[in-house]
Amino acid sequence: MSYRLLSSNIINTEWSAILKLQNFPNSNHIPNFFLLNRVWCCSNNYNNLEMEDLDPTKLIVINDQRSLDRKISAIRNAGPSKLQVIADFDATLTRYWVNGLRGQSSHGLLKQGNPEYDAKRQALFEYYHPLEFSPAIPLEEKTKLMEEWWGKTHGLLIEGGLTYDAIKSSVANSNIAFRDGVVELFELLEEKDVPVLIFSAGLADIIEEVLRQKVQRYFKNIKIVSNQMVFDDSGRLVSFKGKLIHSLNKNEHALDMATPLHDQTGGIDGAVADNASVKQRTNVLLLGDHTGDLGMSDGLNYENRISVGFLNDNIEKNLESYRKAFDIVYLNDRPMWGVVDLAAELCSKFDG
């Protein structure tokens, strides 16, 4: 299997010819996101992955154009009232690289204000993180290890006296940033009344604080499915509520834990769709940075799903598995603009 480069500089007649060669069923209609920079499309006519002399920051991979086009048409025909967006948070909505350094995760940015407990949590990370990605560990065993890791970490946060003030300070001093285009994506989806479920194995309170500080506005259509903290009247963490969510079990089965964003005063502003109505939205746009993120829609009986993967590093090693898993793959920590165009396409009236 290899890939052919499609350039945005190609004129429309050449696009039509290439799309026909790629068995694209409707070469007269070229979705906007295909015209962004460069697109790699699968081709069985080449024996090697030809990526010489190319800028890898301007590449995306499309696995099966014909299948993708069918999904786009079906979702557009059904309309935005049947669509929902499911997105991972860390390294999906947020950038993988920030200011030349590896961007922090919502869990990794947290400083308890107690160096002893920060060090203990770091030691847990260094032990368990390699196990999370080890291909030699069976899934059942790995799931137990993740439950063990998250449980110990949560215990340290409580024992170490985490406060909400520490969360605010941690976010303010963190090296975390949203991809360019994320705010515009949220604005578009809010305008179209399309719910967004942000799934994370991190901490809901931190994610909400990141949104509050980095975006500085409220979105009524966003819900967070993540681990939820309980603070006492003094702002000190006392417990966690609901089911523990770790990297291997974040899916729609955890939808009962979804919580809406709060406004700047801490209250819930405006009407938020209930979980039952979300389950009636049977078309899904799924965003993730790991093949395991595809499981986020496991509990949903969807009709059509377009999956977008962000392959941020180790591209040569992981490209083939990502290509097979996702409908569209963005390489090298790309911005969110292509997804914005895709979402606009899905929410637009079908012209036939």
WOJOWO-V769359 format. One record per residue. N is the residue number from 1. SS is DSSP state (alpha for helix, beta for strand, coil for the rest). OMEGA is omega in whole degrees, -180 to 180 (none if undefined). Layout:
BEGIN
N|SS|OMEGA / N|SS|OMEGA
END
This chain:
BEGIN
1|coil|176 / 2|beta|-172 / 3|beta|178 / 4|beta|-179 / 5|beta|173 / 6|beta|-175 / 7|beta|178 / 8|coil|179 / 9|coil|180 / 10|coil|-179 / 11|coil|-171 / 12|alpha|-180 / 13|alpha|178 / 14|alpha|175 / 15|alpha|-178 / 16|alpha|-180 / 17|alpha|-179 / 18|alpha|-179 / 19|alpha|176 / 20|alpha|177 / 21|alpha|-179 / 22|coil|179 / 23|coil|177 / 24|coil|-170 / 25|coil|-176 / 26|coil|-173 / 27|coil|178 / 28|coil|178 / 29|coil|-178 / 30|coil|179 / 31|coil|-175 / 32|alpha|-173 / 33|alpha|176 / 34|alpha|-174 / 35|alpha|180 / 36|coil|176 / 37|coil|-175 / 38|beta|-177 / 39|beta|173 / 40|beta|178 / 41|beta|-176 / 42|beta|178 / 43|beta|179 / 44|coil|-176 / 45|coil|-179 / 46|coil|-177 / 47|coil|-176 / 48|coil|175 / 49|coil|-174 / 50|coil|-178 / 51|coil|-178 / 52|coil|174 / 53|coil|179 / 54|coil|176 / 55|coil|-174 / 56|alpha|178 / 57|alpha|-178 / 58|alpha|-178 / 59|beta|167 / 60|beta|-180 / 61|beta|174 / 62|beta|-176 / 63|coil|-174 / 64|coil|-176 / 65|alpha|-177 / 66|alpha|178 / 67|alpha|-180 / 68|alpha|-180 / 69|alpha|178 / 70|alpha|-180 / 71|alpha|179 / 72|alpha|-180 / 73|alpha|-178 / 74|alpha|-179 / 75|alpha|177 / 76|alpha|180 / 77|alpha|-179 / 78|alpha|178 / 79|coil|-177 / 80|alpha|180 / 81|alpha|179 / 82|alpha|-174 / 83|beta|168 / 84|beta|178 / 85|beta|176 / 86|beta|-174 / 87|beta|166 / 88|beta|-177 / 89|coil|-174 / 90|coil|178 / 91|coil|172 / 92|coil|172 / 93|coil|179 / 94|beta|-178 / 95|coil|178 / 96|coil|177 / 97|beta|179 / 98|beta|179 / 99|coil|177 / 100|coil|180 / 101|beta|175 / 102|beta|180 / 103|coil|-179 / 104|coil|174 / 105|coil|180 / 106|coil|175 / 107|coil|-173 / 108|coil|-178 / 109|coil|-171 / 110|coil|172 / 111|coil|-175 / 112|coil|-172 / 113|coil|180 / 114|coil|-174 / 115|alpha|-180 / 116|alpha|-177 / 117|alpha|172 / 118|alpha|180 / 119|alpha|179 / 120|alpha|179 / 121|alpha|177 / 122|alpha|178 / 123|alpha|176 / 124|alpha|179 / 125|alpha|-177 / 126|alpha|179 / 127|alpha|-171 / 128|alpha|-175 / 129|alpha|176 / 130|alpha|179 / 131|alpha|-179 / 132|alpha|-175 / 133|coil|-179 / 134|coil|178 / 135|coil|-176 / 136|coil|-177 / 137|coil|178 / 138|coil|-175 / 139|alpha|-178 / 140|alpha|179 / 141|alpha|-180 / 142|alpha|178 / 143|alpha|178 / 144|alpha|178 / 145|alpha|179 / 146|alpha|177 / 147|alpha|179 / 148|alpha|-180 / 149|alpha|-179 / 150|alpha|-180 / 151|alpha|178 / 152|alpha|-180 / 153|alpha|179 / 154|alpha|178 / 155|alpha|179 / 156|alpha|179 / 157|alpha|179 / 158|alpha|-177 / 159|alpha|-178 / 160|coil|174 / 161|coil|178 / 162|coil|176 / 163|beta|178 / 164|alpha|175 / 165|alpha|178 / 166|alpha|176 / 167|alpha|179 / 168|alpha|180 / 169|alpha|-180 / 170|alpha|180 / 171|alpha|-179 / 172|alpha|-177 / 173|coil|-174 / 174|coil|174 / 175|coil|-179 / 176|coil|-179 / 177|coil|176 / 178|beta|173 / 179|coil|172 / 180|coil|180 / 181|coil|-179 / 182|alpha|-180 / 183|alpha|179 / 184|alpha|176 / 185|alpha|178 / 186|alpha|-179 / 187|alpha|178 / 188|alpha|-177 / 189|alpha|176 / 190|alpha|179 / 191|alpha|-179 / 192|coil|-179 / 193|coil|177 / 194|coil|-179 / 195|beta|177 / 196|beta|175 / 197|beta|178 / 198|beta|-180 / 199|beta|179 / 200|beta|173 / 201|beta|180 / 202|beta|-174 / 203|beta|-175 / 204|alpha|-177 / 205|alpha|178 / 206|alpha|179 / 207|alpha|179 / 208|alpha|179 / 209|alpha|176 / 210|alpha|178 / 211|alpha|-178 / 212|alpha|-176 / 213|alpha|-174 / 214|alpha|-179 / 215|coil|175 / 216|coil|171 / 217|coil|-174 / 218|coil|176 / 219|coil|-175 / 220|coil|-176 / 221|coil|-176 / 222|beta|170 / 223|beta|-180 / 224|beta|174 / 225|beta|-176 / 226|beta|-180 / 227|beta|-173 / 228|beta|-180 / 229|beta|174 / 230|beta|-179 / 231|beta|176 / 232|coil|-175 / 233|coil|179 / 234|coil|180 / 235|coil|-180 / 236|beta|179 / 237|beta|-180 / 238|beta|-178 / 239|beta|171 / 240|beta|180 / 241|beta|178 / 242|coil|-178 / 243|coil|176 / 244|coil|180 / 245|coil|177 / 246|coil|-171 / 247|coil|-175 / 248|coil|-179 / 249|coil|180 / 250|coil|179 / 251|coil|-175 / 252|alpha|174 / 253|alpha|180 / 254|alpha|-176 / 255|alpha|179 / 256|alpha|177 / 257|alpha|-177 / 258|coil|179 / 259|beta|178 / 260|beta|174 / 261|coil|175 / 262|coil|178 / 263|coil|-174 / 264|coil|-180 / 265|coil|-180 / 266|coil|179 / 267|coil|178 / 268|coil|-173 / 269|coil|175 / 270|coil|-178 / 271|coil|178 / 272|coil|-178 / 273|coil|179 / 274|coil|-174 / 275|alpha|179 / 276|alpha|180 / 277|alpha|177 / 278|alpha|-180 / 279|alpha|177 / 280|coil|178 / 281|coil|-168 / 282|coil|171 / 283|beta|-170 / 284|beta|165 / 285|beta|-174 / 286|beta|-179 / 287|beta|180 / 288|beta|178 / 289|coil|-178 / 290|coil|-180 / 291|alpha|177 / 292|alpha|179 / 293|alpha|177 / 294|alpha|179 / 295|alpha|-180 / 296|alpha|180 / 297|alpha|-175 / 298|coil|-177 / 299|coil|-177 / 300|coil|178 / 301|coil|-174 / 302|coil|177 / 303|coil|180 / 304|beta|177 / 305|beta|171 / 306|beta|-177 / 307|beta|180 / 308|beta|-180 / 309|beta|175 / 310|beta|178 / 311|beta|-168 / 312|coil|179 / 313|coil|-178 / 314|coil|-172 / 315|alpha|-177 / 316|alpha|-178 / 317|alpha|-170 / 318|alpha|-173 / 319|alpha|-176 / 320|alpha|-180 / 321|alpha|177 / 322|alpha|180 / 323|alpha|-180 / 324|alpha|-174 / 325|alpha|-173 / 326|coil|174 / 327|coil|-179 / 328|beta|177 / 329|beta|174 / 330|beta|-175 / 331|beta|170 / 332|coil|170 / 333|coil|-178 / 334|coil|174 / 335|coil|-176 / 336|coil|-172 / 337|alpha|179 / 338|alpha|177 / 339|alpha|176 / 340|alpha|178 / 341|alpha|178 / 342|alpha|179 / 343|alpha|177 / 344|alpha|177 / 345|alpha|-178 / 346|alpha|-177 / 347|coil|-178 / 348|coil|180 / 349|coil|-179 / 350|coil|-176 / 351|coil|177 / 352|coil|none
END
